[in-house]
Amino acid sequence: MAIRFLVLLASLACNQAFAVETLRILAWPGYVSSDAMHSFEARHNAIVEVTVVGSDDELWKSGSADAGANFDVIALNTVELRRFIDRGLVAPVQPRNIPNTRKQLPRFRRLTSIPGLSRDGDIYAIPFAYSAMGLIYNRKLVSQAPTSMNAMWDPRYRGKVLAYNASSHSFSFTALALGLRDPFKLNDAQFKQVLNRLVALRSNVLRFYSQPEEAVELFHDNEVALIYGNYGEQQLKLLRAAGADVGYVIPDEGALAWLDCWAIMRGAGNHSLAEAWINHMLTPNVSGQLTEEQGFANTLSETQDKTLRASDKLVWLAPVENVQNRTTYWERIMSGAAPRPR
C-alpha cells in the first residue's frame, strides 16, 4: 500500500511538472508568425491560441465579450486601449518584469510620455509596432524632399496628389500642417479653418484611396507626385516592390502615427506567462520578422532605410472632439460640395 501511494504521488508530481498551459492571444493579421508562436510554446511549455481581427470594431467586440474573459493578451492601439481601461478590462503591467523593454528605442521607453498608455500612475500596455503617416514623394517629379505636409497644396502638383479617404485623419493632419496645437481637439474656429483648407486640397488631389494596394495601382497608371502615406512604411515597401522610385519623409510639423501595444487582460489565467509573451515578442528576431514580412516599423530598431530620425516628431493618435461632425463634413467634401460649417 505504501509503495502504491508513493507511486501515485510521483505520478501527480510528474503531471504537474509537465502541465501545459494555454495562452489566448487576440491580435492583428501578421502580428504572430508561426515561428514566433512555436518558439514560445517550446520555451514555456505552453499552447498559444491566436484569434485574428481585421478592424477596431471586431477587436472591441471580441475583446470586451464576457468581460474580457476570453483572452489573456491583446494587441491594440493606444486609442482603443483607453476604452479597455475605462471598462476595467486590462490590468496594469510591470515593465521591470519584461526585460526586453530595455532594448526598445528611447522614444518607446518613455512610457508615461505616450498618450493613452498610463493612468493614475499605472502602465497598461507595452509598445510593439507602429506606423507614421508621413509623406511619400516621387523622386522623378519632386526634385527635393518636401519638408512640410503643406506641399500637398502646392499648385505645381495640381492633380498629382493621392490623399487618403478618412475623415478624422484628414482633419487631424491638416490641423498639424496649419500649426494648430492639438489636432484632435478643434474648437469651432479651428474646425472651420481646417475645413476650408481641406476643400482647397481637392483641386490638387487626383484620387482619394483607401487601401495601400490601390495607391500602388494609381501611382503606376498616373503621374503622381505626392502621396499622403496613411500606411507608412508598409505602403512604402509595396511601392518600392512595384518598382516605384519614391522617398519618404516625416514633415517638420510632425506626422500622425498609430502605435499598437500588447496589453494583459485583467482576467488572464497566468499573468507571468502573459508577461513572458510580451517579452518574447520584443526579441530582435521576432520584432524584426514583423518588419521584414509586414513592413510595419517595430519598437526595437530604426526604420529600414533610416527615414525616421530620432528627432522626428510623431503625434500619436488620440480621440477627436466630434467623430460624427468630422465624418459629416468629410462626406460633403468627397461629394464635391462646398461644405460650410453651421
BALOBA-1460 file (C-alpha; in Angstrom, 3 decimals):
// residues 342
<rec num="1" residu="m" x="0.000" y="0.000" z="0.000"/>
<rec num="2" residu="a" x="2.803" y="2.416" z="0.906"/>
<rec num="3" residu="i" x="4.618" y="1.750" z="-2.382"/>
<rec num="4" residu="r" x="1.449" y="2.287" z="-4.406"/>
<rec num="5" residu="f" x="0.802" y="5.562" z="-2.553"/>
<rec num="6" residu="l" x="4.339" y="6.781" z="-3.321"/>
<rec num="7" residu="v" x="3.926" y="5.868" z="-6.997"/>
<rec num="8" residu="l" x="0.673" y="7.851" z="-7.118"/>
<rec num="9" residu="l" x="2.332" y="10.890" z="-5.549"/>
<rec num="10" residu="a" x="5.211" y="10.656" z="-8.028"/>
<rec num="11" residu="s" x="2.768" y="10.421" z="-10.918"/>
<rec num="12" residu="l" x="0.835" y="13.501" z="-9.749"/>
<rec num="13" residu="a" x="4.065" y="15.471" z="-9.311"/>
<rec num="14" residu="c" x="5.195" y="14.492" z="-12.796"/>
<rec num="15" residu="n" x="1.886" y="15.551" z="-14.331"/>
<rec num="16" residu="q" x="2.053" y="18.925" z="-12.568"/>
<rec num="17" residu="a" x="5.642" y="19.470" z="-13.680"/>
<rec num="18" residu="f" x="4.705" y="18.896" z="-17.303"/>
<rec num="19" residu="a" x="1.293" y="20.599" z="-17.229"/>
<rec num="20" residu="v" x="0.718" y="22.606" z="-20.397"/>
<rec num="21" residu="e" x="-0.970" y="25.998" z="-20.102"/>
<rec num="22" residu="t" x="-2.871" y="27.727" z="-22.875"/>
<rec num="23" residu="l" x="-2.250" y="31.389" z="-23.676"/>
<rec num="24" residu="r" x="-5.075" y="33.038" z="-25.629"/>
<rec num="25" residu="i" x="-3.992" y="35.899" z="-27.903"/>
<rec num="26" residu="l" x="-6.133" y="38.481" z="-29.729"/>
<rec num="27" residu="a" x="-4.124" y="40.238" z="-32.440"/>
<rec num="28" residu="w" x="-3.968" y="41.746" z="-35.910"/>
<rec num="29" residu="p" x="-3.079" y="39.842" z="-39.115"/>
<rec num="30" residu="g" x="0.628" y="39.101" z="-39.391"/>
<rec num="31" residu="y" x="1.448" y="40.022" z="-35.795"/>
<rec num="32" residu="v" x="2.035" y="36.443" z="-34.645"/>
<rec num="33" residu="s" x="4.094" y="34.344" z="-37.043"/>
<rec num="34" residu="s" x="4.162" y="30.567" z="-36.763"/>
<rec num="35" residu="d" x="7.868" y="30.766" z="-35.880"/>
<rec num="36" residu="a" x="7.203" y="33.183" z="-33.017"/>
<rec num="37" residu="m" x="4.340" y="31.067" z="-31.725"/>
<rec num="38" residu="h" x="6.155" y="27.716" z="-31.859"/>
<rec num="39" residu="s" x="9.364" y="29.013" z="-30.289"/>
<rec num="40" residu="f" x="7.362" y="30.469" z="-27.389"/>
<rec num="41" residu="e" x="5.440" y="27.232" z="-26.919"/>
<rec num="42" residu="a" x="8.643" y="25.197" z="-26.787"/>
<rec num="43" residu="r" x="10.359" y="27.525" z="-24.346"/>
<rec num="44" residu="h" x="7.439" y="27.944" z="-21.937"/>
<rec num="45" residu="n" x="5.714" y="24.568" z="-22.286"/>
<rec num="46" residu="a" x="2.536" y="26.287" z="-23.393"/>
<rec num="47" residu="i" x="-0.052" y="26.220" z="-26.129"/>
<rec num="48" residu="v" x="-0.720" y="29.508" z="-27.916"/>
<rec num="49" residu="e" x="-4.137" y="30.133" z="-29.417"/>
<rec num="50" residu="v" x="-4.359" y="33.173" z="-31.714"/>
<rec num="51" residu="t" x="-7.556" y="34.912" z="-32.792"/>
<rec num="52" residu="v" x="-7.132" y="37.451" z="-35.590"/>
<rec num="53" residu="v" x="-9.281" y="40.552" z="-36.106"/>
<rec num="54" residu="g" x="-9.432" y="42.921" z="-39.052"/>
<rec num="55" residu="s" x="-10.890" y="46.098" z="-37.563"/>
<rec num="56" residu="d" x="-11.127" y="48.051" z="-34.326"/>
<rec num="57" residu="d" x="-14.826" y="47.188" z="-34.182"/>
<rec num="58" residu="e" x="-14.019" y="43.466" z="-34.291"/>
<rec num="59" residu="l" x="-11.289" y="43.968" z="-31.704"/>
<rec num="60" residu="w" x="-13.678" y="45.630" z="-29.277"/>
<rec num="61" residu="k" x="-16.459" y="43.099" z="-29.838"/>
<rec num="62" residu="s" x="-14.165" y="40.118" z="-29.267"/>
<rec num="63" residu="g" x="-12.024" y="41.621" z="-26.529"/>
<rec num="64" residu="s" x="-14.852" y="43.007" z="-24.431"/>
<rec num="65" residu="a" x="-17.155" y="39.984" z="-24.679"/>
<rec num="66" residu="d" x="-17.804" y="38.197" z="-21.393"/>
<rec num="67" residu="a" x="-15.992" y="40.996" z="-19.544"/>
<rec num="68" residu="g" x="-12.771" y="40.164" z="-21.388"/>
<rec num="69" residu="a" x="-12.610" y="36.604" z="-20.065"/>
<rec num="70" residu="n" x="-11.902" y="35.017" z="-23.466"/>
<rec num="71" residu="f" x="-8.324" y="36.269" z="-23.884"/>
<rec num="72" residu="d" x="-5.124" y="36.661" z="-21.899"/>
<rec num="73" residu="v" x="-3.155" y="39.094" z="-24.110"/>
<rec num="74" residu="i" x="-4.397" y="41.582" z="-26.672"/>
<rec num="75" residu="a" x="-2.741" y="43.747" z="-29.337"/>
<rec num="76" residu="l" x="-4.424" y="47.136" z="-29.699"/>
<rec num="77" residu="n" x="-3.659" y="50.763" z="-30.483"/>
<rec num="78" residu="t" x="-3.432" y="53.488" z="-27.870"/>
<rec num="79" residu="v" x="-6.836" y="54.967" z="-28.753"/>
<rec num="80" residu="e" x="-8.617" y="51.638" z="-28.306"/>
<rec num="81" residu="l" x="-6.623" y="50.979" z="-25.142"/>
<rec num="82" residu="r" x="-8.443" y="53.866" z="-23.446"/>
<rec num="83" residu="r" x="-11.765" y="52.088" z="-23.912"/>
<rec num="84" residu="f" x="-10.408" y="48.878" z="-22.407"/>
<rec num="85" residu="i" x="-9.016" y="50.780" z="-19.420"/>
<rec num="86" residu="d" x="-12.308" y="52.634" z="-18.955"/>
<rec num="87" residu="r" x="-14.167" y="49.330" z="-18.733"/>
<rec num="88" residu="g" x="-11.615" y="47.733" z="-16.432"/>
<rec num="89" residu="l" x="-10.785" y="45.027" z="-18.980"/>
<rec num="90" residu="v" x="-6.982" y="45.271" z="-18.870"/>
<rec num="91" residu="a" x="-4.570" y="45.011" z="-15.969"/>
<rec num="92" residu="p" x="-1.523" y="47.182" z="-15.218"/>
<rec num="93" residu="v" x="1.774" y="45.784" z="-16.471"/>
<rec num="94" residu="q" x="5.165" y="45.959" z="-14.797"/>
<rec num="95" residu="p" x="7.891" y="46.845" z="-17.327"/>
<rec num="96" residu="r" x="10.525" y="45.526" z="-14.921"/>
<rec num="97" residu="n" x="9.061" y="42.054" z="-15.492"/>
<rec num="98" residu="i" x="9.544" y="42.473" z="-19.251"/>
<rec num="99" residu="p" x="13.330" y="42.896" z="-19.590"/>
<rec num="100" residu="n" x="13.333" y="43.325" z="-23.372"/>
<rec num="101" residu="t" x="11.698" y="46.728" z="-22.910"/>
<rec num="102" residu="r" x="15.234" y="47.927" z="-22.142"/>
<rec num="103" residu="k" x="16.153" y="47.140" z="-25.768"/>
<rec num="104" residu="q" x="13.492" y="49.442" z="-27.190"/>
<rec num="105" residu="l" x="14.242" y="52.784" z="-28.810"/>
<rec num="106" residu="p" x="14.306" y="55.715" z="-26.351"/>
<rec num="107" residu="r" x="11.016" y="57.170" z="-27.630"/>
<rec num="108" residu="f" x="9.245" y="53.929" z="-26.632"/>
<rec num="109" residu="r" x="10.882" y="53.565" z="-23.231"/>
<rec num="110" residu="r" x="9.354" y="56.838" z="-22.037"/>
<rec num="111" residu="l" x="6.017" y="55.171" z="-21.427"/>
<rec num="112" residu="t" x="4.371" y="57.941" z="-19.450"/>
<rec num="113" residu="s" x="5.044" y="60.400" z="-22.280"/>
<rec num="114" residu="i" x="2.959" y="58.373" z="-24.763"/>
<rec num="115" residu="p" x="-0.717" y="59.407" z="-24.530"/>
<rec num="116" residu="g" x="-3.054" y="56.611" z="-23.535"/>
<rec num="117" residu="l" x="-0.531" y="54.150" z="-22.085"/>
<rec num="118" residu="s" x="-0.827" y="55.151" z="-18.448"/>
<rec num="119" residu="r" x="-3.469" y="56.195" z="-15.980"/>
<rec num="120" residu="d" x="-3.242" y="57.108" z="-12.302"/>
<rec num="121" residu="g" x="0.418" y="56.111" z="-12.223"/>
<rec num="122" residu="d" x="-0.071" y="52.659" z="-13.751"/>
<rec num="123" residu="i" x="1.193" y="51.468" z="-17.146"/>
<rec num="124" residu="y" x="-1.350" y="49.425" z="-19.101"/>
<rec num="125" residu="a" x="0.449" y="48.360" z="-22.264"/>
<rec num="126" residu="i" x="3.866" y="47.930" z="-23.883"/>
<rec num="127" residu="p" x="4.550" y="49.379" z="-27.381"/>
<rec num="128" residu="f" x="5.135" y="46.817" z="-30.123"/>
<rec num="129" residu="a" x="4.585" y="48.147" z="-33.675"/>
<rec num="130" residu="y" x="3.783" y="51.478" z="-35.234"/>
<rec num="131" residu="s" x="3.416" y="53.391" z="-38.444"/>
<rec num="132" residu="a" x="3.970" y="57.081" z="-39.056"/>
<rec num="133" residu="m" x="1.678" y="58.662" z="-41.642"/>
<rec num="134" residu="g" x="4.377" y="60.555" z="-43.488"/>
<rec num="135" residu="l" x="4.626" y="61.990" z="-46.976"/>
<rec num="136" residu="i" x="5.711" y="59.831" z="-49.908"/>
<rec num="137" residu="y" x="7.162" y="61.655" z="-52.895"/>
<rec num="138" residu="n" x="8.027" y="60.665" z="-56.457"/>
<rec num="139" residu="r" x="11.737" y="61.361" z="-56.925"/>
<rec num="140" residu="k" x="11.185" y="61.798" z="-60.676"/>
<rec num="141" residu="l" x="8.725" y="64.663" z="-60.194"/>
<rec num="142" residu="v" x="9.835" y="66.171" z="-56.879"/>
<rec num="143" residu="s" x="13.468" y="67.248" z="-57.039"/>
<rec num="144" residu="q" x="13.897" y="67.952" z="-53.313"/>
<rec num="145" residu="a" x="12.347" y="66.097" z="-50.412"/>
<rec num="146" residu="p" x="9.387" y="68.102" z="-49.036"/>
<rec num="147" residu="t" x="9.754" y="69.437" z="-45.511"/>
<rec num="148" residu="s" x="6.066" y="70.045" z="-44.774"/>
<rec num="149" residu="m" x="2.744" y="68.368" z="-45.426"/>
<rec num="150" residu="n" x="1.729" y="71.708" z="-46.929"/>
<rec num="151" residu="a" x="3.465" y="70.516" z="-50.121"/>
<rec num="152" residu="m" x="0.209" y="68.700" z="-50.863"/>
<rec num="153" residu="w" x="-1.356" y="72.111" z="-51.537"/>
<rec num="154" residu="d" x="1.456" y="73.290" z="-53.824"/>
<rec num="155" residu="p" x="-0.033" y="74.476" z="-57.179"/>
<rec num="156" residu="r" x="2.793" y="72.676" z="-59.012"/>
<rec num="157" residu="y" x="1.228" y="69.366" z="-58.005"/>
<rec num="158" residu="r" x="-2.314" y="70.109" z="-59.115"/>
<rec num="159" residu="g" x="-3.972" y="66.793" z="-59.991"/>
<rec num="160" residu="k" x="-0.869" y="64.856" z="-58.919"/>
<rec num="161" residu="v" x="-1.610" y="64.142" z="-55.265"/>
<rec num="162" residu="l" x="-3.037" y="60.969" z="-53.728"/>
<rec num="163" residu="a" x="-4.832" y="61.567" z="-50.432"/>
<rec num="164" residu="y" x="-6.330" y="59.082" z="-48.021"/>
<rec num="165" residu="n" x="-10.094" y="58.732" z="-47.687"/>
<rec num="166" residu="a" x="-10.574" y="59.121" z="-43.952"/>
<rec num="167" residu="s" x="-12.390" y="61.891" z="-42.134"/>
<rec num="168" residu="s" x="-10.658" y="62.023" z="-38.756"/>
<rec num="169" residu="h" x="-7.126" y="61.535" z="-40.094"/>
<rec num="170" residu="s" x="-7.652" y="64.154" z="-42.801"/>
<rec num="171" residu="f" x="-8.839" y="66.787" z="-40.343"/>
<rec num="172" residu="s" x="-6.002" y="65.932" z="-37.956"/>
<rec num="173" residu="f" x="-3.095" y="66.018" z="-40.419"/>
<rec num="174" residu="t" x="-4.430" y="69.276" z="-41.901"/>
<rec num="175" residu="a" x="-4.603" y="70.780" z="-38.431"/>
<rec num="176" residu="l" x="-0.973" y="69.763" z="-37.917"/>
<rec num="177" residu="a" x="0.015" y="71.363" z="-41.225"/>
<rec num="178" residu="l" x="-1.720" y="74.566" z="-40.124"/>
<rec num="179" residu="g" x="0.291" y="74.587" z="-36.906"/>
<rec num="180" residu="l" x="-2.668" y="74.053" z="-34.578"/>
<rec num="181" residu="r" x="-1.632" y="72.911" z="-31.146"/>
<rec num="182" residu="d" x="-3.970" y="69.929" z="-30.697"/>
<rec num="183" residu="p" x="-5.073" y="68.346" z="-33.989"/>
<rec num="184" residu="f" x="-7.568" y="66.114" z="-32.188"/>
<rec num="185" residu="k" x="-9.462" y="68.763" z="-30.234"/>
<rec num="186" residu="l" x="-10.555" y="71.522" z="-32.620"/>
<rec num="187" residu="n" x="-12.729" y="74.391" z="-31.465"/>
<rec num="188" residu="d" x="-15.332" y="75.881" z="-33.814"/>
<rec num="189" residu="a" x="-12.996" y="78.466" z="-35.335"/>
<rec num="190" residu="q" x="-10.225" y="75.899" z="-35.864"/>
<rec num="191" residu="f" x="-12.662" y="73.421" z="-37.353"/>
<rec num="192" residu="k" x="-13.771" y="75.987" z="-39.933"/>
<rec num="193" residu="q" x="-10.143" y="76.824" z="-40.737"/>
<rec num="194" residu="v" x="-9.277" y="73.141" z="-41.284"/>
<rec num="195" residu="l" x="-12.445" y="72.540" z="-43.284"/>
<rec num="196" residu="n" x="-11.654" y="75.367" z="-45.698"/>
<rec num="197" residu="r" x="-8.132" y="74.051" z="-46.105"/>
<rec num="198" residu="l" x="-9.420" y="70.565" z="-46.935"/>
<rec num="199" residu="v" x="-11.828" y="71.971" z="-49.502"/>
<rec num="200" residu="a" x="-8.849" y="73.732" z="-51.121"/>
<rec num="201" residu="l" x="-6.954" y="70.434" z="-51.237"/>
<rec num="202" residu="r" x="-9.499" y="68.856" z="-53.588"/>
<rec num="203" residu="s" x="-8.132" y="70.689" z="-56.625"/>
<rec num="204" residu="n" x="-4.724" y="69.081" z="-56.121"/>
<rec num="205" residu="v" x="-5.983" y="65.569" z="-55.437"/>
<rec num="206" residu="l" x="-6.049" y="63.072" z="-58.275"/>
<rec num="207" residu="r" x="-7.819" y="60.452" z="-56.169"/>
<rec num="208" residu="f" x="-8.631" y="59.577" z="-52.568"/>
<rec num="209" residu="y" x="-7.500" y="55.990" z="-51.929"/>
<rec num="210" residu="s" x="-8.486" y="53.527" z="-49.223"/>
<rec num="211" residu="q" x="-6.093" y="50.566" z="-49.427"/>
<rec num="212" residu="p" x="-2.291" y="50.673" z="-49.909"/>
<rec num="213" residu="e" x="-2.516" y="48.403" z="-52.951"/>
<rec num="214" residu="e" x="-4.921" y="50.876" z="-54.545"/>
<rec num="215" residu="a" x="-2.364" y="53.668" z="-54.150"/>
<rec num="216" residu="v" x="0.266" y="51.488" z="-55.855"/>
<rec num="217" residu="e" x="-2.015" y="50.965" z="-58.858"/>
<rec num="218" residu="l" x="-2.849" y="54.672" z="-59.078"/>
<rec num="219" residu="f" x="0.843" y="55.554" z="-58.886"/>
<rec num="220" residu="h" x="1.624" y="53.109" z="-61.677"/>
<rec num="221" residu="d" x="-1.145" y="54.341" z="-64.006"/>
<rec num="222" residu="n" x="-0.880" y="58.084" z="-63.407"/>
<rec num="223" residu="e" x="1.602" y="60.911" z="-62.964"/>
<rec num="224" residu="v" x="1.657" y="61.121" z="-59.166"/>
<rec num="225" residu="a" x="3.989" y="63.486" z="-57.330"/>
<rec num="226" residu="l" x="2.917" y="63.101" z="-53.691"/>
<rec num="227" residu="i" x="1.066" y="60.533" z="-51.614"/>
<rec num="228" residu="y" x="-0.244" y="61.006" z="-48.106"/>
<rec num="229" residu="g" x="1.219" y="57.808" z="-46.629"/>
<rec num="230" residu="n" x="-1.513" y="56.666" z="-44.282"/>
<rec num="231" residu="y" x="0.055" y="53.179" z="-44.142"/>
<rec num="232" residu="g" x="3.582" y="54.496" z="-43.684"/>
<rec num="233" residu="e" x="6.419" y="52.031" z="-44.117"/>
<rec num="234" residu="q" x="4.104" y="49.230" z="-45.200"/>
<rec num="235" residu="q" x="2.951" y="51.405" z="-48.089"/>
<rec num="236" residu="l" x="6.495" y="52.459" z="-48.912"/>
<rec num="237" residu="k" x="7.540" y="48.808" z="-49.049"/>
<rec num="238" residu="l" x="4.729" y="47.974" z="-51.504"/>
<rec num="239" residu="l" x="5.539" y="50.910" z="-53.781"/>
<rec num="240" residu="r" x="9.237" y="50.085" z="-53.954"/>
<rec num="241" residu="a" x="8.489" y="46.420" z="-54.560"/>
<rec num="242" residu="a" x="6.465" y="47.577" z="-57.565"/>
<rec num="243" residu="g" x="9.474" y="49.482" z="-58.895"/>
<rec num="244" residu="a" x="8.483" y="52.988" z="-57.815"/>
<rec num="245" residu="d" x="11.345" y="55.431" z="-57.182"/>
<rec num="246" residu="v" x="9.936" y="57.093" z="-54.099"/>
<rec num="247" residu="g" x="11.177" y="58.783" z="-50.950"/>
<rec num="248" residu="y" x="9.508" y="59.141" z="-47.585"/>
<rec num="249" residu="v" x="9.660" y="61.986" z="-45.084"/>
<rec num="250" residu="i" x="8.244" y="62.993" z="-41.732"/>
<rec num="251" residu="p" x="7.223" y="66.667" z="-42.092"/>
<rec num="252" residu="d" x="8.778" y="69.275" z="-39.850"/>
<rec num="253" residu="e" x="5.412" y="69.840" z="-38.157"/>
<rec num="254" residu="g" x="5.248" y="66.145" z="-37.320"/>
<rec num="255" residu="a" x="3.219" y="63.217" z="-38.590"/>
<rec num="256" residu="l" x="0.240" y="61.379" z="-37.212"/>
<rec num="257" residu="a" x="1.158" y="57.895" z="-36.058"/>
<rec num="258" residu="w" x="-0.625" y="54.861" z="-34.698"/>
<rec num="259" residu="l" x="1.024" y="52.756" z="-32.037"/>
<rec num="260" residu="d" x="-0.032" y="49.182" z="-31.374"/>
<rec num="261" residu="c" x="0.779" y="47.693" z="-27.998"/>
<rec num="262" residu="w" x="0.468" y="44.470" z="-26.057"/>
<rec num="263" residu="a" x="-1.832" y="44.570" z="-23.044"/>
<rec num="264" residu="i" x="-2.764" y="41.903" z="-20.497"/>
<rec num="265" residu="m" x="-6.434" y="41.217" z="-19.846"/>
<rec num="266" residu="r" x="-7.496" y="41.570" z="-16.239"/>
<rec num="267" residu="g" x="-8.821" y="38.009" z="-16.205"/>
<rec num="268" residu="a" x="-5.661" y="36.437" z="-17.635"/>
<rec num="269" residu="g" x="-5.153" y="32.946" z="-16.291"/>
<rec num="270" residu="n" x="-1.403" y="33.341" z="-15.827"/>
<rec num="271" residu="h" x="-0.151" y="36.910" z="-15.618"/>
<rec num="272" residu="s" x="3.509" y="35.827" z="-15.598"/>
<rec num="273" residu="l" x="3.037" y="33.795" z="-18.778"/>
<rec num="274" residu="a" x="1.360" y="36.808" z="-20.400"/>
<rec num="275" residu="e" x="4.357" y="38.987" z="-19.451"/>
<rec num="276" residu="a" x="6.657" y="36.336" z="-20.899"/>
<rec num="277" residu="w" x="4.713" y="36.525" z="-24.174"/>
<rec num="278" residu="i" x="5.206" y="40.292" z="-24.427"/>
<rec num="279" residu="n" x="8.896" y="39.871" z="-23.636"/>
<rec num="280" residu="h" x="9.158" y="37.190" z="-26.343"/>
<rec num="281" residu="m" x="7.528" y="39.459" z="-28.940"/>
<rec num="282" residu="l" x="10.144" y="42.111" z="-28.135"/>
<rec num="283" residu="t" x="13.098" y="39.904" z="-29.001"/>
<rec num="284" residu="p" x="15.029" y="41.275" z="-32.002"/>
<rec num="285" residu="n" x="14.318" y="38.303" z="-34.258"/>
<rec num="286" residu="v" x="10.556" y="38.317" z="-33.623"/>
<rec num="287" residu="s" x="10.116" y="42.081" z="-33.944"/>
<rec num="288" residu="g" x="12.481" y="42.113" z="-36.907"/>
<rec num="289" residu="q" x="10.413" y="39.449" z="-38.646"/>
<rec num="290" residu="l" x="7.312" y="41.639" z="-38.286"/>
<rec num="291" residu="t" x="9.104" y="44.471" z="-40.070"/>
<rec num="292" residu="e" x="10.580" y="42.216" z="-42.744"/>
<rec num="293" residu="e" x="7.355" y="40.409" z="-43.602"/>
<rec num="294" residu="q" x="4.667" y="43.006" z="-42.914"/>
<rec num="295" residu="g" x="6.512" y="46.289" z="-43.423"/>
<rec num="296" residu="f" x="5.461" y="47.725" z="-40.058"/>
<rec num="297" residu="a" x="8.079" y="49.536" z="-38.024"/>
<rec num="298" residu="n" x="8.982" y="47.877" z="-34.722"/>
<rec num="299" residu="t" x="9.979" y="49.495" z="-31.449"/>
<rec num="300" residu="l" x="13.474" y="47.964" z="-31.214"/>
<rec num="301" residu="s" x="15.197" y="49.236" z="-34.331"/>
<rec num="302" residu="e" x="15.237" y="52.277" z="-36.565"/>
<rec num="303" residu="t" x="13.201" y="52.048" z="-39.746"/>
<rec num="304" residu="q" x="14.683" y="50.061" z="-42.596"/>
<rec num="305" residu="d" x="16.106" y="52.937" z="-44.637"/>
<rec num="306" residu="k" x="16.562" y="55.379" z="-41.754"/>
<rec num="307" residu="t" x="13.663" y="57.533" z="-42.961"/>
<rec num="308" residu="l" x="12.534" y="58.068" z="-39.389"/>
<rec num="309" residu="r" x="15.067" y="60.015" z="-37.375"/>
<rec num="310" residu="a" x="15.181" y="60.188" z="-33.591"/>
<rec num="311" residu="s" x="14.384" y="63.904" z="-33.832"/>
<rec num="312" residu="d" x="11.270" y="63.385" z="-35.972"/>
<rec num="313" residu="k" x="8.039" y="64.366" z="-34.276"/>
<rec num="314" residu="l" x="5.377" y="61.672" z="-34.075"/>
<rec num="315" residu="v" x="1.904" y="62.671" z="-32.947"/>
<rec num="316" residu="w" x="0.202" y="59.576" z="-31.578"/>
<rec num="317" residu="l" x="-3.461" y="59.231" z="-32.490"/>
<rec num="318" residu="a" x="-5.958" y="60.306" z="-29.859"/>
<rec num="319" residu="p" x="-9.757" y="60.544" z="-29.652"/>
<rec num="320" residu="v" x="-11.154" y="63.516" z="-31.594"/>
<rec num="321" residu="e" x="-13.547" y="66.221" z="-30.473"/>
<rec num="322" residu="n" x="-16.511" y="65.052" z="-32.556"/>
<rec num="323" residu="v" x="-16.292" y="61.981" z="-34.795"/>
<rec num="324" residu="q" x="-19.717" y="62.456" z="-36.347"/>
<rec num="325" residu="n" x="-19.059" y="66.105" z="-37.198"/>
<rec num="326" residu="r" x="-15.804" y="65.248" z="-38.973"/>
<rec num="327" residu="t" x="-17.487" y="62.410" z="-40.851"/>
<rec num="328" residu="t" x="-20.406" y="64.546" z="-41.989"/>
<rec num="329" residu="y" x="-18.278" y="67.322" z="-43.414"/>
<rec num="330" residu="w" x="-15.762" y="64.913" z="-44.944"/>
<rec num="331" residu="e" x="-18.569" y="63.203" z="-46.855"/>
<rec num="332" residu="r" x="-19.610" y="66.598" z="-48.203"/>
<rec num="333" residu="i" x="-16.038" y="67.306" z="-49.300"/>
<rec num="334" residu="m" x="-15.851" y="63.929" z="-51.027"/>
<rec num="335" residu="s" x="-19.145" y="64.563" z="-52.812"/>
<rec num="336" residu="g" x="-17.703" y="67.707" z="-54.355"/>
<rec num="337" residu="a" x="-19.937" y="70.052" z="-52.414"/>
<rec num="338" residu="a" x="-18.682" y="73.242" z="-50.791"/>
<rec num="339" residu="p" x="-19.493" y="72.489" z="-47.162"/>
<rec num="340" residu="r" x="-19.936" y="75.350" z="-44.731"/>
<rec num="341" residu="p" x="-20.000" y="74.699" z="-41.000"/>
<rec num="342" residu="r" x="-23.082" y="75.847" z="-39.185"/>
